[in-house]
């Protein structure tokens, strides 16, 4: 049963036989039953997290070789469990002309058509229908009177799925931006490392010259001064590495994009493009909680977090 919400984003049904959808603007995608595996199971557990730990074993020996993600939700007295190959789904979506920047959410046909009364055409040769409460894909010859698919007034359920971020679709422009940022970071840190190494070497040489010229032993004052300077540099470098390690592993929402990372004199600045200030705050909440000493702002679709070193 759909107890969801009406979305302002355009809705599209994606199947291997679906037409291409080159477009602009937000998109909600409904995946055909041909793009995932589903089972209805009855288990002696109460909570979804308990079911999720069991799903891989419940699908054991039923799936072709590949890397799969899993999802589940309760349906009456039983659970519906799902398995889907992230790469296959993302490749298909890319083939249809839909980029990651346009995707709001991804849904499964099971949650969106679990109450249909008659089969629905999804392509020239295929329909979807219900069999024992499960949405299945069938040849259109089995349902010559199938209804026409109309998603203009579709009310979505609350059951979305999440695809592995590292496999996510990226258009050429996004790839170039990421490559540029990554290259800049490599050059920046290599330069700073060389400068730091040079400074340390210079201090050591001057220390040796002074000791040699005056035939003096090393004093505790000199040692403490050198240690303090090197320790300050070490703490700064450690702080920068900690910030970047966390920043480059954050999971953004499908419609969000990392725009810019820069190192200032006393801070690291991270910018992401997002729909709203609250959405941006949620995506970067891990950074805010773990790194402290942060300030944020939102303007013209860009959520900026400045982290003090």
Wavefront OBJ file of the C-alpha trace (Angstrom):
o trace
v 0.000 0.000 0.000
v 1.339 3.441 -0.894
v 1.157 5.779 2.118
v 3.658 8.254 0.716
v 3.897 11.748 -0.686
v 3.452 13.645 -3.908
v 6.803 14.749 -5.358
v 7.347 17.820 -7.514
v 10.141 16.012 -9.372
v 9.408 14.278 -12.675
v 8.831 10.534 -12.279
v 10.261 7.938 -14.679
v 9.974 4.158 -14.867
v 13.319 2.625 -15.823
v 13.477 -0.768 -17.528
v 15.908 -2.234 -20.064
v 13.251 -1.627 -22.740
v 12.427 1.924 -21.599
v 13.175 4.834 -23.943
v 16.012 7.271 -23.200
v 15.192 10.274 -20.989
v 17.602 13.156 -21.761
v 16.224 15.960 -19.580
v 16.838 18.819 -17.183
v 15.461 19.103 -13.661
v 14.822 16.812 -10.720
v 13.884 13.165 -11.344
v 12.413 10.361 -9.232
v 13.200 6.921 -10.646
v 11.109 3.760 -10.295
v 13.076 0.596 -11.066
v 11.487 -2.217 -13.034
v 11.224 -5.675 -11.393
v 13.814 -6.809 -13.957
v 16.431 -4.699 -12.124
v 16.162 -6.311 -8.692
v 15.420 -9.599 -6.903
v 12.643 -9.850 -4.328
v 11.433 -12.420 -1.787
v 8.611 -12.391 0.725
v 9.750 -13.995 3.984
v 8.314 -14.591 7.426
v 10.921 -14.367 10.176
v 10.795 -14.587 13.995
v 12.220 -11.064 14.401
v 10.684 -7.688 15.253
v 13.046 -5.087 13.842
v 14.275 -4.238 10.341
v 17.933 -4.100 11.374
v 17.649 -7.756 12.422
v 16.261 -8.647 8.998
v 18.991 -6.720 7.165
v 21.712 -8.862 8.725
v 20.001 -11.993 7.391
v 19.266 -10.859 3.821
v 22.558 -11.980 2.190
v 22.103 -15.507 3.484
v 18.436 -15.539 2.430
v 19.498 -14.774 -1.147
v 22.461 -17.171 -1.058
v 22.753 -19.278 -4.246
v 19.917 -17.294 -5.885
v 21.914 -14.370 -7.290
v 24.292 -14.210 -10.263
v 27.886 -13.341 -9.425
v 28.334 -9.665 -8.558
v 28.360 -7.079 -5.782
v 24.900 -6.497 -4.305
v 23.170 -4.079 -1.995
v 20.142 -5.063 0.048
v 16.938 -3.464 1.303
v 13.816 -4.510 3.188
v 10.557 -3.259 4.619
v 7.676 -4.846 6.522
v 4.516 -5.729 4.590
v 1.727 -7.034 6.812
v 2.954 -10.011 8.822
v 5.923 -10.659 6.540
v 8.984 -8.847 5.207
v 9.827 -8.032 1.615
v 13.576 -8.333 1.019
v 15.397 -7.006 -2.041
v 18.792 -7.417 -3.677
v 20.129 -5.239 -6.498
v 23.420 -4.825 -8.291
v 24.444 -1.177 -7.879
v 26.640 -1.073 -10.973
v 24.005 -2.616 -13.256
v 21.361 -0.182 -12.014
v 23.630 2.845 -12.375
v 24.806 1.782 -15.823
v 21.214 1.399 -17.000
v 20.202 4.793 -15.604
v 23.191 6.361 -17.365
v 22.194 4.683 -20.643
v 18.782 6.331 -20.376
v 20.406 9.775 -20.301
v 19.803 10.541 -16.621
v 22.709 12.048 -14.653
v 23.235 11.758 -10.916
v 22.788 15.492 -10.411
v 19.158 15.168 -11.536
v 18.184 12.221 -9.328
v 16.079 12.945 -6.234
v 15.250 9.394 -5.118
v 15.181 5.843 -6.445
v 12.222 3.547 -5.732
v 11.409 -0.076 -6.544
v 8.329 -0.993 -8.560
v 7.241 -3.255 -5.689
v 6.617 -0.373 -3.276
v 5.010 1.872 -5.928
v 2.610 -0.585 -7.617
v 1.714 -3.034 -4.854
v -2.004 -2.157 -5.009
v -2.670 -2.092 -8.777
v -5.862 -3.831 -9.909
v -4.832 -4.504 -13.512
v -1.530 -4.933 -15.365
v 0.209 -1.768 -16.588
v 2.168 -1.336 -19.816
v 5.809 -0.336 -19.233
v 7.034 -0.809 -22.823
v 5.874 -2.109 -26.174
v 6.553 -5.702 -25.183
v 6.186 -5.769 -21.404
v 3.735 -5.110 -18.578
v 3.910 -5.250 -14.801
v 1.326 -7.018 -12.672
v 0.802 -8.559 -9.243
v 1.455 -12.217 -8.477
v 0.860 -13.268 -4.870
v 1.359 -9.673 -3.797
v 4.678 -9.310 -5.644
v 5.110 -6.951 -8.612
v 6.455 -8.905 -11.610
v 7.351 -8.143 -15.211
v 5.405 -10.110 -17.840
v 5.125 -10.255 -21.645
v 2.462 -7.859 -22.913
v 0.816 -10.739 -24.788
v -0.436 -12.040 -21.432
v -2.328 -8.804 -20.740
v -3.647 -7.297 -24.005
v -5.957 -4.958 -22.041
v -3.241 -3.560 -19.770
v -3.576 0.046 -18.630
v -1.257 2.832 -19.793
v 1.530 3.844 -17.411
v 0.835 7.369 -16.093
v 3.169 8.766 -13.438
v 2.137 12.431 -13.598
v -0.028 12.095 -10.464
v 1.837 9.244 -8.818
v 2.086 9.365 -5.026
v 5.387 7.874 -3.906
v 5.859 5.559 -0.958
v 8.424 6.171 1.763
v 10.551 3.209 0.602
v 13.616 4.481 -1.253
v 16.845 2.612 -1.924
v 20.433 3.834 -1.718
v 23.126 2.983 -4.233
v 26.818 2.703 -3.419
v 28.273 6.197 -3.636
v 31.582 5.195 -5.229
v 29.757 3.628 -8.167
v 27.482 6.595 -8.615
v 26.949 8.089 -12.051
v 29.060 11.142 -12.789
v 28.851 13.185 -15.957
v 32.045 14.312 -17.686
v 31.843 17.803 -16.213
v 31.613 16.402 -12.653
v 34.545 14.074 -13.302
v 36.689 16.953 -14.548
v 35.815 19.096 -11.521
v 36.674 16.285 -9.100
v 39.921 15.503 -10.931
v 40.910 19.184 -10.819
v 40.211 19.450 -7.079
v 42.039 16.205 -6.339
v 45.039 17.288 -8.410
v 45.134 20.644 -6.653
v 45.128 18.945 -3.249
v 48.013 16.687 -4.221
v 50.102 19.645 -5.408
v 49.168 21.710 -2.348
v 50.185 19.052 0.177
v 53.329 18.098 -1.714
v 54.391 21.755 -1.725
v 53.699 22.205 1.961
v 55.556 18.994 2.784
v 58.595 20.194 0.824
v 58.511 23.580 2.570
v 58.254 21.932 5.989
v 61.078 19.510 5.192
v 63.223 22.395 3.989
v 62.575 24.375 7.157
v 63.435 21.403 9.370
v 66.673 20.805 7.439
v 67.628 24.491 7.687
v 67.100 24.488 11.458
v 69.211 21.363 11.879
v 72.045 22.787 9.786
v 72.083 26.089 11.671
v 72.049 24.246 14.978
v 75.050 22.150 13.938
v 76.923 25.245 12.755
v 76.365 27.048 16.050
v 77.386 24.055 18.144
v 80.464 23.449 15.991
v 81.578 27.080 15.855
v 81.381 27.656 19.590
v 82.091 24.122 20.705
v 78.973 24.203 22.874
v 76.722 21.338 23.941
v 73.020 21.396 23.081
v 70.997 23.249 25.690
v 67.508 22.334 26.921
v 66.240 25.764 25.823
v 67.338 25.180 22.240
v 65.877 21.693 22.203
v 62.555 22.931 23.545
v 62.361 25.704 20.943
v 63.008 23.311 18.072
v 60.585 20.762 19.470
v 57.852 23.371 19.870
v 58.138 24.529 16.257
v 58.194 21.024 14.817
v 55.332 19.952 17.061
v 53.237 22.891 15.850
v 53.883 21.879 12.240
v 53.062 18.251 13.022
v 49.785 19.151 14.732
v 48.775 21.370 11.801
v 49.528 18.628 9.270
v 47.689 16.038 11.376
v 44.653 18.316 11.647
v 44.637 18.896 7.872
v 44.890 15.158 7.156
v 42.087 14.410 9.611
v 39.801 17.010 8.003
v 40.473 15.849 4.446
v 40.148 12.153 5.288
v 36.676 12.832 6.679
v 35.711 15.322 3.953
v 36.602 12.981 1.098
v 34.637 10.072 2.596
v 31.363 11.854 3.364
v 28.284 10.416 1.688
v 26.380 13.081 -0.212
v 22.800 12.741 -1.367
v 22.324 11.832 -5.060
v 21.406 15.426 -5.981
v 24.355 16.950 -4.136
v 27.844 17.625 -5.455
v 31.208 18.522 -3.928
v 32.101 21.899 -5.434
v 35.294 23.047 -3.750
v 37.872 22.261 -1.052
v 40.561 24.805 -0.189
v 43.274 25.266 2.439
v 43.497 28.762 3.921
v 46.079 30.074 6.392
v 44.116 28.971 9.442
v 41.233 26.905 8.099
v 39.970 24.370 5.545
v 36.895 25.396 3.535
v 34.500 22.812 2.090
v 31.657 23.734 -0.293
v 28.865 21.496 -1.564
v 25.999 22.263 -3.905
v 22.724 21.251 -2.258
v 18.999 21.976 -2.298
v 18.725 23.699 1.070
v 20.641 24.732 4.167
v 19.048 21.966 6.237
v 19.954 19.306 3.637
v 23.548 20.538 3.493
v 23.778 20.587 7.296
v 22.566 16.983 7.420
v 25.129 15.816 4.818
v 28.030 17.495 6.660
v 26.781 16.729 10.177
v 29.504 14.098 10.679
v 32.203 16.692 10.023
v 30.596 19.160 12.403
v 30.295 16.569 15.187
v 33.804 15.152 14.882
v 35.900 18.177 13.984
v 34.386 20.945 16.159
v 35.537 24.569 15.650
v 33.381 24.953 12.522
v 31.341 27.784 11.033
v 28.760 27.341 8.282
v 26.835 29.473 5.817
v 24.437 28.913 2.899
v 24.048 31.108 -0.172
v 22.843 30.575 -3.772
v 22.627 26.785 -3.389
v 26.132 26.455 -1.902
v 26.537 25.175 1.664
v 29.944 26.224 3.034
v 31.678 24.814 6.099
v 34.855 26.479 7.403
v 36.907 24.311 9.785
v 39.529 25.974 11.954
v 42.959 24.344 12.075
l 1 2 3 4 5 6 7 8 9 10 11 12 13 14 15 16 17 18 19 20 21 22 23 24 25 26 27 28 29 30 31 32 33 34 35 36 37 38 39 40 41 42 43 44 45 46 47 48 49 50 51 52 53 54 55 56 57 58 59 60 61 62 63 64 65 66 67 68 69 70 71 72 73 74 75 76 77 78 79 80 81 82 83 84 85 86 87 88 89 90 91 92 93 94 95 96 97 98 99 100 101 102 103 104 105 106 107 108 109 110 111 112 113 114 115 116 117 118 119 120 121 122 123 124 125 126 127 128 129 130 131 132 133 134 135 136 137 138 139 140 141 142 143 144 145 146 147 148 149 150 151 152 153 154 155 156 157 158 159 160 161 162 163 164 165 166 167 168 169 170 171 172 173 174 175 176 177 178 179 180 181 182 183 184 185 186 187 188 189 190 191 192 193 194 195 196 197 198 199 200 201 202 203 204 205 206 207 208 209 210 211 212 213 214 215 216 217 218 219 220 221 222 223 224 225 226 227 228 229 230 231 232 233 234 235 236 237 238 239 240 241 242 243 244 245 246 247 248 249 250 251 252 253 254 255 256 257 258 259 260 261 262 263 264 265 266 267 268 269 270 271 272 273 274 275 276 277 278 279 280 281 282 283 284 285 286 287 288 289 290 291 292 293 294 295 296 297 298 299 300 301 302 303 304 305 306 307 308 309
